[in-house]
Amino acid sequence: MWLEKLSVGVLRVRTPLGPRYVNPSLAQRLYLLWIFRNFPTLPVRVLSQGQQKRIDRICAQHGFVSLVELNEFGPPAILGTLEQRPPLESNRQSSREPGQNVSDVMRPFATDVQPPS
C-alpha cells in the first residue's frame, strides 16, 4: 500500500464544489505521506503556515486533475484528504448592519408598494 501511494498516490482536496485531486511529484508525495501519517483527513487549520504554503504551491504547480484521468488502472491511491471549508459566518444576518431593526431594513421596500386606489 505504501509503495502504491508513493508511486501513484494523489492528494484529495475537499472543496465546497466537491472533491478535487492533485497529482504531485515523487518528493511531494513523500512529504504528503509524512503530513498524513497519523490521520487520513486533516482540516487546513491544523496545518502550520509553512505546510499550508507548501500544499498551496503543490496545488498551484500541478493543478487539479480529473478523476477520469486517474482511473486508468482502478481507483487512485489517496495520500490524504485535505478539507478546505469556507469560514463560517459567526453572524448569519450578514445582510443587515449591526443595530438595525427588521422594520428599518424593510422600510425602503414598504415605500415602493403603493396602496390600491
Residue frames as qw, qx, qy, qz and C-alpha x, y, z in Angstrom:
[[0.000, 0.884, 0.467, 0.000, 0.00, 0.00, 0.00],
 [0.298, -0.802, 0.098, 0.508, 2.78, 2.46, 0.90],
 [0.405, -0.163, 0.594, 0.676, 4.60, 1.74, -2.36],
 [0.221, 0.606, 0.671, 0.365, 1.44, 2.32, -4.37],
 [0.122, -0.940, -0.266, 0.176, 0.81, 5.63, -2.59],
 [0.395, -0.640, 0.297, 0.588, 4.42, 6.65, -3.08],
 [0.374, -0.007, 0.668, 0.643, 4.45, 5.82, -6.79],
 [0.023, -0.388, -0.612, -0.689, 0.98, 6.95, -7.96],
 [0.183, -0.586, -0.672, 0.415, -0.78, 8.50, -4.96],
 [0.049, 0.578, 0.281, 0.765, -2.88, 11.64, -5.21],
 [0.043, -0.160, -0.519, 0.838, -3.94, 14.31, -2.74],
 [0.100, -0.638, -0.696, -0.313, -7.70, 14.72, -2.37],
 [0.041, -0.026, -0.248, 0.968, -8.87, 18.25, -1.54],
 [0.014, -0.630, -0.776, 0.018, -12.45, 18.60, -0.35],
 [0.028, 0.023, 0.059, 0.998, -13.90, 21.89, -1.50],
 [0.439, 0.326, 0.436, -0.715, -17.44, 23.30, -1.36],
 [0.604, 0.431, -0.335, -0.581, -17.76, 22.21, -5.01],
 [0.994, 0.026, -0.020, -0.103, -16.80, 18.62, -4.24],
 [0.744, -0.446, 0.351, 0.353, -13.55, 16.65, -4.10],
 [0.493, 0.819, -0.288, -0.060, -10.63, 17.69, -6.30],
 [0.932, -0.182, 0.154, 0.272, -7.44, 15.70, -6.90],
 [0.113, 0.900, -0.410, -0.100, -3.81, 16.78, -7.23],
 [0.971, 0.129, -0.044, 0.195, -1.12, 14.55, -8.74],
 [0.238, -0.909, 0.326, 0.101, 2.14, 15.62, -7.00],
 [0.518, 0.595, -0.611, 0.072, 5.73, 14.68, -7.82],
 [0.795, -0.089, -0.570, 0.188, 7.54, 11.85, -6.01],
 [0.315, 0.113, -0.489, 0.805, 9.23, 14.16, -3.48],
 [0.381, -0.248, 0.071, -0.888, 5.93, 15.93, -2.84],
 [0.802, -0.227, -0.459, -0.308, 4.18, 12.56, -2.34],
 [0.628, -0.034, -0.608, 0.484, 6.75, 11.65, 0.28],
 [0.008, 0.157, -0.323, 0.933, 6.14, 14.98, 2.06],
 [0.601, -0.235, -0.160, -0.747, 2.35, 14.47, 1.92],
 [0.780, -0.157, -0.605, -0.001, 2.68, 10.92, 3.27],
 [0.389, 0.019, -0.568, 0.725, 4.55, 12.39, 6.23],
 [0.268, -0.180, 0.136, -0.937, 1.85, 15.01, 6.86],
 [0.768, -0.136, -0.159, -0.605, -0.97, 12.44, 6.67],
 [0.360, 0.262, -0.880, 0.166, 0.93, 9.69, 8.52],
 [0.046, 0.088, 0.827, -0.553, -1.45, 9.60, 11.50],
 [0.412, 0.508, 0.490, -0.577, -4.72, 10.91, 10.08],
 [0.441, 0.309, 0.694, 0.478, -6.18, 10.23, 6.62],
 [0.072, 0.791, 0.406, 0.452, -8.14, 13.51, 6.69],
 [0.404, -0.347, -0.293, 0.794, -6.98, 16.87, 8.02],
 [0.135, 0.936, 0.324, -0.013, -8.63, 20.30, 8.08],
 [0.491, 0.647, -0.088, 0.576, -6.46, 23.14, 6.80],
 [0.279, -0.856, 0.141, -0.412, -6.48, 24.94, 10.14],
 [0.852, -0.489, 0.167, 0.086, -4.44, 22.20, 11.89],
 [0.802, 0.302, 0.046, 0.514, -1.53, 22.60, 9.47],
 [0.398, -0.571, -0.003, 0.718, 1.27, 25.05, 10.15],
 [0.323, 0.839, -0.024, -0.437, 1.62, 28.09, 7.90],
 [0.055, -0.550, 0.736, 0.391, 4.63, 26.50, 6.23],
 [0.345, 0.137, 0.925, 0.085, 2.70, 23.32, 5.49],
 [0.409, 0.721, 0.460, -0.318, -0.24, 25.32, 4.16],
 [0.198, 0.799, -0.316, -0.472, 2.03, 27.33, 1.85],
 [0.159, -0.342, 0.873, 0.309, 3.75, 24.19, 0.59],
 [0.386, 0.372, 0.843, -0.034, 0.45, 22.45, -0.14],
 [0.346, 0.817, 0.183, -0.423, -0.81, 25.61, -1.86],
 [0.072, 0.662, -0.588, -0.460, 2.31, 25.54, -4.05],
 [0.294, -0.024, 0.941, 0.166, 1.72, 21.87, -4.85],
 [0.406, 0.617, 0.642, -0.206, -1.87, 22.60, -5.87],
 [0.261, 0.854, -0.075, -0.444, -0.86, 25.65, -7.94],
 [0.097, -0.539, 0.735, 0.399, 2.04, 23.84, -9.61],
 [0.154, 0.024, 0.963, 0.221, 0.17, 20.71, -10.62],
 [0.484, -0.016, -0.198, -0.852, -3.42, 21.92, -10.69],
 [0.679, 0.017, 0.592, -0.435, -6.39, 19.67, -10.22],
 [0.142, 0.185, -0.862, -0.451, -6.71, 16.55, -12.34],
 [0.731, -0.066, -0.201, -0.648, -9.85, 14.74, -13.36],
 [0.661, -0.245, 0.660, -0.260, -10.80, 11.54, -11.58],
 [0.883, 0.435, 0.095, -0.150, -11.36, 10.01, -15.03],
 [0.445, 0.730, -0.501, 0.133, -7.67, 10.57, -15.85],
 [0.237, -0.532, 0.738, -0.341, -6.70, 8.87, -12.60],
 [0.808, -0.021, 0.454, -0.374, -8.93, 5.81, -13.09],
 [0.542, 0.519, -0.597, -0.283, -6.82, 4.20, -15.84],
 [0.455, 0.184, -0.859, 0.147, -5.75, 1.37, -13.54],
 [0.481, -0.509, -0.703, 0.126, -8.51, 1.48, -10.96],
 [0.287, -0.934, -0.188, -0.103, -9.27, 3.89, -8.13],
 [0.369, 0.678, -0.389, 0.502, -6.33, 6.13, -7.20],
 [0.641, -0.299, -0.516, 0.483, -4.33, 5.65, -4.02],
 [0.159, -0.911, -0.125, -0.360, -5.19, 8.59, -1.77],
 [0.465, 0.279, -0.488, 0.684, -2.23, 10.07, 0.10],
 [0.121, -0.360, -0.600, 0.704, -4.55, 12.07, 2.31],
 [0.020, 0.733, 0.568, 0.374, -7.60, 14.27, 2.26],
 [0.206, -0.083, -0.228, 0.948, -7.38, 17.97, 2.94],
 [0.003, 0.747, 0.664, -0.024, -10.61, 19.65, 4.00],
 [0.167, 0.022, 0.052, 0.984, -10.88, 23.19, 2.72],
 [0.060, -0.713, -0.698, 0.030, -14.10, 24.52, 4.12],
 [0.089, 0.644, 0.082, 0.755, -15.11, 28.15, 3.77],
 [0.118, 0.019, -0.609, 0.784, -15.03, 30.04, 7.06],
 [0.179, -0.632, -0.752, -0.048, -18.36, 30.02, 8.85],
 [0.067, -0.572, -0.016, -0.817, -20.01, 33.34, 9.46],
 [0.165, -0.124, -0.757, 0.619, -20.45, 33.96, 13.15],
 [0.313, 0.417, 0.380, -0.764, -23.48, 36.13, 12.48],
 [0.385, 0.344, 0.806, 0.290, -25.93, 34.75, 9.93],
 [0.194, 0.887, 0.388, -0.157, -27.50, 38.19, 9.49],
 [0.523, -0.208, 0.262, 0.784, -24.65, 39.46, 7.33],
 [0.198, 0.555, 0.492, 0.641, -27.01, 41.38, 5.04],
 [0.297, -0.901, -0.269, -0.169, -28.08, 43.55, 7.97],
 [0.276, 0.564, -0.417, 0.657, -25.84, 46.05, 9.59],
 [0.400, -0.254, -0.733, 0.487, -25.42, 45.69, 13.35],
 [0.001, 0.307, 0.413, -0.857, -28.01, 47.57, 15.35],
 [0.351, 0.014, -0.384, -0.854, -30.62, 47.68, 12.60],
 [0.550, 0.160, 0.653, -0.495, -34.16, 46.53, 13.24],
 [0.374, 0.288, 0.825, 0.310, -36.13, 44.48, 10.75],
 [0.228, 0.851, 0.447, -0.155, -38.53, 47.40, 10.29],
 [0.086, -0.806, 0.272, 0.518, -35.59, 49.70, 9.43],
 [0.292, -0.208, 0.796, 0.488, -34.39, 47.25, 6.81],
 [0.272, 0.468, 0.822, 0.174, -37.87, 46.74, 5.36],
 [0.101, 0.743, 0.265, -0.607, -38.87, 50.44, 5.30],
 [0.076, 0.455, -0.484, -0.744, -37.36, 51.17, 1.83],
 [0.009, -0.127, -0.926, -0.357, -39.29, 48.20, 0.38],
 [0.065, 0.603, 0.734, -0.307, -42.52, 49.25, 2.02],
 [0.114, 0.647, 0.016, -0.754, -42.35, 52.70, 0.44],
 [0.043, 0.204, -0.732, -0.649, -42.18, 51.09, -3.01],
 [0.000, -0.397, -0.912, -0.098, -45.52, 49.41, -2.53],
 [0.239, -0.116, -0.075, -0.961, -48.40, 51.72, -3.43],
 [0.359, 0.254, 0.773, -0.457, -51.76, 51.06, -1.80],
 [0.186, 0.398, 0.773, 0.458, -54.50, 50.22, -4.31],
 [0.121, 0.183, 0.121, -0.968, -56.59, 53.27, -5.26]]
